[in-house]
Amino acid sequence: MAQEGKAAFENEELRFVSRIEDVQALVDLIILSGSLEYVGNCLEYWKRMAALNARYVLFDRVPFTSWPEDKIVVQRIYRNTGGQEYESSVPV
């Protein structure tokens, strides 16, 4: 996604990176859209993000629960488009 952002929108004021290690400036906004739940150790990943001291963080399409501990669940994907069926599963 960062590659698409670079190609379409990047300029002197707006930058896109795919890895935290690539951040080389002050951060105004971090967008976590449907991705945090797929990171292996999301708590450690989030700590690294928080260390950037961004002014704003946008969590979008991220499932949160009030469970007292972490749990591994499976996301099942079923699609039937144009007569073609598709089935998959992903650990979340």
C-alpha positions in Angstrom: 0.0 0.0 0.0 2.9 2.4 0.8 4.2 1.9 -2.8 0.9 3.0 -4.2 0.8 6.0 -1.9 4.3 6.9 -3.0 3.5 6.6 -6.7 0.2 8.6 -6.5 0.6 11.1 -3.7 4.1 11.5 -2.2 5.6 15.0 -2.2 7.8 17.1 0.1 5.1 17.2 2.8 3.7 13.7 2.5 5.7 10.5 2.8 4.7 6.8 2.8 6.8 4.0 4.4 6.2 0.2 4.7 8.6 -0.3 7.7 8.9 1.6 10.9 12.7 1.6 10.4 12.2 3.7 7.3 10.8 6.7 9.2 13.3 9.5 9.1 11.2 12.5 10.1 8.6 13.7 12.6 5.3 11.8 12.2 2.0 13.6 12.1 -0.3 10.6 11.4 0.0 6.9 11.7 -2.8 4.9 9.9 -3.4 1.3 11.0 -6.1 0.1 8.7 -7.0 -3.6 8.9 -3.4 -4.5 9.6 -2.5 -4.6 13.3 -4.2 -7.9 13.9 -2.0 -9.6 11.3 1.3 -8.6 12.9 3.0 -11.5 14.7 3.6 -9.6 18.0 1.2 -6.7 17.8 2.0 -5.3 21.3 5.7 -5.0 20.5 4.8 -3.5 17.0 2.5 -1.0 18.7 5.2 0.0 21.2 7.5 0.7 18.2 4.8 2.8 16.6 4.1 4.7 19.8 7.8 5.5 20.1 7.5 7.7 17.0 5.4 10.1 19.0 3.0 10.8 16.2 0.5 13.6 16.7 -2.4 11.4 15.6 -3.1 7.7 15.3 -6.0 6.4 13.3 -7.2 2.8 14.0 -9.5 1.7 11.2 -10.9 -1.8 10.7 -9.1 -3.2 13.8 -11.0 -5.6 16.0 -10.8 -4.7 19.7 -12.2 -6.8 22.5 -12.5 -6.6 26.3 -11.0 -10.0 26.8 -8.6 -10.0 29.6 -5.9 -11.9 27.6 -4.9 -12.4 24.0 -6.6 -15.0 22.0 -5.9 -16.5 18.6 -9.0 -16.7 16.3 -9.5 -17.7 12.7 -11.0 -15.4 10.2 -12.9 -17.4 7.6 -13.4 -15.8 4.2 -16.2 -17.0 1.8 -16.9 -15.3 -1.5 -19.1 -16.2 -4.4 -18.7 -13.7 -7.2 -19.5 -14.3 -10.8 -20.2 -17.9 -10.2 -16.7 -18.6 -8.8 -16.5 -19.7 -5.2 -13.6 -18.8 -3.0 -12.9 -20.0 0.5 -9.9 -19.3 2.8 -8.9 -18.8 6.4 -6.4 -16.6 8.1 -5.2 -16.6 11.8 -6.0 -13.2 13.4 
